[in-house]
């Protein structure tokens, strides 16, 4: 039904005379300037990329802030803000020197003290950062451009941590902002990145505007994923929130938009057939879809209820709804993702038998008393809305009383932080996604953390932390692989999250837009228009 409505709307829009939209009027107002108008993955409301892992905020942050290191197209950490670095012979001391000429958007110089404060704040929030800070003996500025990291024990992931490409990314901020408590949002948008945030034009629920930072000094190397020279080739980027997928697609076909960051899966084929439009995968490794369960409150504080829902879910249903036949997808039971040559591993990793009767009995045995189960549905998100409906239906088949609450994605991002009982404004279930790049091992995967380091859902089993630490510091590759499989099996046994499969995402853009950099985020440097 939903597919037919979108396609009907699209056909009607394309067959009618074009009416100049707000985006079209804006184009005339910006005549003579190179402006990219894009439709983002959601409505930007949370601005602090350390406070939230939301990808809309991460993408915003890549515009405004910069990083010490960044991953290139081969996912190798390369210097970004850092000009030179040295590692002592014993592997305990790292000395970093910033590139000359780095400036904040208020035209003050970037200092080593800013970077020290930024790394510390990130290290209190991010899973990988927490591990790095736990083995840090000292982190301090040597002079205005140099700072030093001294470790308690040598490890091999320092540069990978500082170059982390996915949420939470260790973005550098001025010391006064980085001194903000990590659980409090930063609201002042002063970065040193290639674009400035134009606050006076930010209208939540409508648009976000960025302008080229003229005093940004890019590196000399060619751009490569998040690394290399961040050369800005346009004057301005206008990110126009357009929750209706057909309107967004029609705007792209008509030339009112230049780029759709996340086109609706059921409109991909139509966009592929449209003149002047290119549809292509953007992230080389793709995404994992997964369901998050609130483990603080009934019924999912009981592992039997969690395994009941797991046993009622078929990954192929979710993948068909999310990707269908428009983009490649596969089933995978592993919380850290499956490589191309790995099987789905349902049996070896302990996925429960797909038996609705047994799953229904398991939910009953958990003590479920018929209270409403709150499923958060991001109705404005073309990728995550269908899985929410499927999860609600799976729960109903188990005999659960479902309260499906429609909201926009930004509202969900705010609400998921609530630890209140569902009856008092909290929640039980939501579905989200993560890049394979960002979840591929226990150190990177923020969503698989437990206890005091847990992400939303707040699972807590001390064995997870113990195995994660053992994997992190194990030097023998064979032993590491064995620990990883133990950890993946444990995650499925206790149902940290419910993996729903892997898929390749696509973006859609006008053919006159060139220089798109493939990666797990959407990067606007290197883009040329015209």
N, C-alpha and C positions, 0 to 999 in steps of 0.2 A: 504493500500500500504506500509506504513512505517513498519507495523508489519511483513509483508511477507518478505520484504528486510532483516530485522534484523534476522529473523529466517533462511532464506536462507544462509545468511552470517555465522550464527552460525553453521549450519549443515555442510557447506563447510569447515569451520575451523576445526571442530571436525573430519571430515573425511580425512583430509590431514595430512601428516607427520608433527610432531611438529617441528617448527623452533625455535631455542633458541633466545629469544627476549632480549632486553636490560635489562628487569627485571631479566631474567634468568642469564645473565652474571653478573648482580649485586649480585645475590645470591651466585655465586661461589666466588666473590671477598670478600664476608662477611662470608665465611665458618668459622665455629667455634663459631660464634656469633649468638645470638638469635635475628632475625630481622623480624619484621612484615612489609609486603608490602601491602598497602591498596590503593584503588581507592577512592578519596574523593568526596564530593558532588559538587565540582567545583574547579576552578583555584584560588588559594590563591594569591591575589594581595594587598588587604588592610589588614594591620597587626594589627591595633589598634581596640580592641573590644569596646572601649568607643566611638570612632569616628563613627563606623558603627554598625548596628544591624545584618549584614549579618551572616548567620549561619556558613559559611565556616570560617569566622574570629572568631566567638565564639568558634568553635571546636578547632581551632588553639590555642586560648587563654587558654582553659582548659589544654592544654599540658604545657604551659609556665608559667602561673601565678596561684596563689592560691587565696582563698577567706576567709574572716573572719568567715563566717558561710556557710553551704551548706545544701541543702534539701536531706533528706534520701528517701528511697523507699516509705514511706508513706507521702512524701512531707511535712515533719516537719523540721524546721530549727535546725541544730545541729552545735555545735562549730567545726571549722576547723582550722584556724590559731589561733583562740582565745583559750586560755587554761582555763580561768575563767572569769566570768562576774557577775556583781551585778546590781540590779535595786533598786533604792530608794523606800521607802514606798509610796511616792506620785506619783510614776511612771514617774517622770520627768528626773531623772538622771541615765544614764547607764555608768558603768565603766567596761572597757574591759582590760584584761591582756593577752598579747601574749604568746604562748607556747615558752619555752626556745629552743634554738638551731636553730631557723629559719634563713636561709641564702638566700641571693640573688645569682644568678648564677655567679656573680663576686666575690663570697666568702665574701662579706660584710654582717653584720648582718641586719636583718629586724628590723626596729625601729617603734615605735608608730607614730612618725612624718611622716613616709612614708604612714602609713594607714590613717592618718588624711587627708593628701593631696590627696590620692587616692579616699577616700569617697567624698571629696569636688568636685573633678573633675567629678566623676560619677554622683553626684547630680546635676550638671549643665547640664547634657545631657539626663539622663534617666527620664522617666515620674514619676516613683515611687520615684526615688531619688530626683526629684524636690519637690515633696510633702513633703518628709522628711526634706529637707533643709529649706523649707518654714516655718516649725514649730521648727527649731533648733535655740536655743538661743546661744549655744556655742559648739564648737567641737575642742578639743585641747589635746595635749600630756601632760601627767602628769610626766612621766619619759621615759626612752628608751623603756620600754615594756608595758606601761600603757597609755591609752587615755580615755577621758571622753566625753560623749555626753549629753548635757543638753537641754531639750525641753521646749518650751513655753506652751505646753499643753500635757497631757498624751494621747498616742495613743497605739493601740495594734499591730502595724505592723512593729516595729523597727527590730526585728530579721528576720522577713520574707523579709524585704527590703534588709538587709545586706546579706541574704542567697539566694537572687533572682537567680534562676537557668537559666533563659532564658534572651535573649538580652534586654537591656544591662545588663550584669552581672557585679557586682561591684568587679572586679579583683583588687588586690593590686599590686602597682608598686612602685619602688623607688621614693623618693620625687622629685628628679630632673626630672624624667619622668612625674610624676603626676602633676608637676607644668606647664606642657604644656597646652596651651589653649584648651578647649574641642573640638573646631571646627578645630583644627590642629592635624594632625596625629602624633602619636608617632612612631618613626622609629627604636629606639634602643630596642632590644628584651631581656631585662634583667628582669627575673621574679624570683619567689621563688618556682615554681611549680615542679612537678616530672620529667619533661623533659626539656632539653635545646634545643633551636632553633639553628640549625647549619647553620648560615647565609651563610658561604662560599659554601655550597652545595645547597642553594636555587636557583632554576632556574624557574622564573615565567613562567607558561604555560607548565612546564615539571614536576618538583618534589619539594617537601619540605621534609627536613630531621630533625628528632629530635633524641637526644640521652639521655639516662637515666642520670639524675642528681644524681651522687653518694652520694652527701651530703644532699639530701633531707631527712627529718625526718618525716615519715608518722605517723599518729595517731595509737593508739593501737586497736581501734574498727574495726570490720569487715567492708569491703567496702559495702556501701548501696547507690545506685544511685550516687549522687555527694558527699555524706558524707562518713565519716569513713576513714579508712586507705587507702591512695593512694599508694599501694605497686606496684612498677614497676618490672615486672618479665621477661622483655626482655631488650636487650641492645640498641635497635635502632628501630625507626619507619620511614619507607620511604613512603611518600604519593605521589603516582604517578598519575598525572592528565591524565585521559584517556577519552576524550570526546566521542569517539565512543563506544556506549553501547555494541555492539556485541564483540568488541575487549576486553572490560573489562570482559564480561561474559566468553568468551573463555579463558582469562588469569586465571580466578578463577578456572574454570573446569580443566585446565591444571596444576594447582598448582603454577603458576608464581605469582599470587596474593593470599593473605591470606584472604582479606576482601573487599567487596564492600559496601560502606556506603549508596549508593542509587541505587540499581539495577534498570534497566529499567522495568517498569511494565509489558510490553509485553514479557519479557524474564524470568519472575519469575517462570512460570510453568516449563519451560525447565530446569532452575537451580534446581528446586525442584526434578527433576527426575535424576539429575546428581550425580554420585557416588562421595562421599567425600565432598559434599557440603551441608550445612545446610542453610535454609532460614527461618527467624523467625521475628515476629514483634519486634521492639526495644523500641519504646515509648509506654508505657502502655495506654496513653490517645489518642495519635494520633495527627493529624494535621487538621487545617482549611485552605482551599484554598480560596483566595480572590483576587478580581481585584481592583487595585488602579487607581484612576482618578485624573489627574492634575487639580485642581480647581482654579489655577491662570489664566488660559488662555482658550479662547473659544475652543470647545463648552461647556466643562464641568465646566466652571465657572457659568453656569446656571443650576439650579437644575432640570429643565425640561429635559435637555439633559442627565443628570445622571440617572434620573428615566426612560428615554426612553431606555437606554442600559440595565438597571436593568430589565425592562419589556420584553426585547428580549432574556433574558438568562434563560436557563433551567439548574438547578443544576445537574440533572441526566446526562445530556450530558457531563458535566465537570468531574463528578465522574467516569463515564464509561471510559472516555479518560485517566484519571489519575490513577484510581485503577482497573477498570474493574471488573472481577470476581476473580482476584488474591488476593485481600486484602479487608477486610470489609470497607464499606463506608455507609454514610447516608446523607440525605438532612437536612439542618438546616439554618433557616433565622436569627438566633441570632448572633450578632457580637461577643459576649462573649462565643459562643459555646453552644451546647446542651448536657445535661447529658443523660445517657443511657435511663432514664425513661421519658424524655421530648419529645413531638412531634416536628415536624419541625417548627411550629409556623408561617407559611407564612401569614395566615389571621390575627392573633392576633398582629403580629409585623409590619403590614402595607406593606407587599411586594406587588408591583403593579400587576395588572392582566396581565397574559401572553397572550397578544393580539398584534400581530405584526403590524396590521394596526394602532391601537391606539398608539403604541410606535413610529411608523414612523411619525405620525402626531405630536406627542409630541416633537420629535427631530426638526421637521420643525418649530414648534411654538417657540422653544428656540432661533431661529434666526440663526441656522446653515447655513452657506453660501457656503458649498461645499469645504472648505479648507481641505487639507489632514490631517487626524487624524493619528498621529504617534503611532503605537503599537510596543512596544519593545518586541522582541522574543528571549529569551535565548535558542538558538538552541542547545547548548551543555548540557542542563539540561533535562533529560528524563522525569522528573515530570512536569516541568513548560512550556516546549515547546508545548505540545498538547493544554493546555488552551489558550496560546497566539494565536494559529491558530483558535480556536473556537471563541475567542473574535473578531478577525479580521472578521470572517465570520458573526457573529451577527451584527457587524457594517455595513457590506456590505448589509445585508438584510434590514437594516434601510435606505438604500440609501446613506450611507456615503462613502466618498472618503478615502480609507485606505492606509496608507503607512506603510507596515509591514517591520520592520527593524530587520534583523537577527543579532545577536551578541552573544558572550559568556556571561555567567552569571556575571563574574567579570566586564566586560565592562558595563553591565546593572547597577550593583551596583554603579559604578562611575557616570554613566550618570543620574541616577535617582535623584542625588543631584542638578542637574541643574535647575534653575528657569527661564532659558531663554525661549522665545516663541519657540514652535515646529519648526517653519520655520527657527529659528536661532540656531538649534542644540539641542533644548529641546525635550520634549516628551508629550504625552497625556495619554497613558494607559500602564500599565504592570500588570502582574499577579504574585503573590508570595504566600507563605504559612507561617504559624506560628504554633507552638505547642499549643495544647489546654492548657497545663500547663502554657504557657506564656501569654495567652489572656483571661483567665477565669473570670476576673473581671475588673472593670474600673481602678483600681489602677495599675494592672499588665500590662494591654494592651497598650503598647507603640503606636500601630498602630491606636488606636481610639482617640488619643489626638487631640485637636483643638487649633487654634490660635497660640499664641507664643510658645506653647509646641507641635505643630503639627508635625507629621511625614511627609514623602514625599507625595506629593499630596496637602499638606498645606490647609486642610479644616479649616474654621473658623466660628463657630456659638457659641456665648457666652453662650447659654443655656447648651451646652455640659459640659463646665467647671463648671457651677453652679450646675448641677445635679451630676457631678462626685465628687465635693467637698461635697455635701450633703450626698452622699452615703458613702464617706470615713469616715466621722465623725459621722454618725448615729449609735447609739448603739443598737437600737431596731431591732431585726432580721426581724420582719414582715415589718417594715417601709423600711428597707434596700432592701428587696425583691421587694417591690412596686417601689422604686426609680430605681432599676436596670431595671425593665420592662419598665418604662417610658423612661429611657435612651436608651435601645435597640430599642424601637419604634422610638424615635427621630433620632437615627443613620440611620435607614432605610428610614425615611421620607426625610431627607436631603441628604442621600446617602454618608455617610462618606467613606465607602468602599462597595463593593458588595460581600457578602459572597457567596461562590460557593459550600459549602458542607464540610463534615468532612470525613477523611479516616485514616486508620492505615498504617503507613509506615513499610517497612521491610528492613532488612539488609541481606546480604548473605556472608557466610564465610566458610572456610575449616573446616571440622569436628575436625581437630587436634587443632584448636584454641578454647581455653576454657576460661571461666571466664568473658564472656561478661556481662556487667552491663546494664540492661534495663534503659532507661531514654530518655529525650528529646534531649540530645546531645550524641555524640559517645565518650565514655571515654576509654582511652587506658591503664590506670593502671588496675591492677588485671588480665589482659589478659596473658594467658600462651600459648606457642606454642610448640607442640611436644607431 
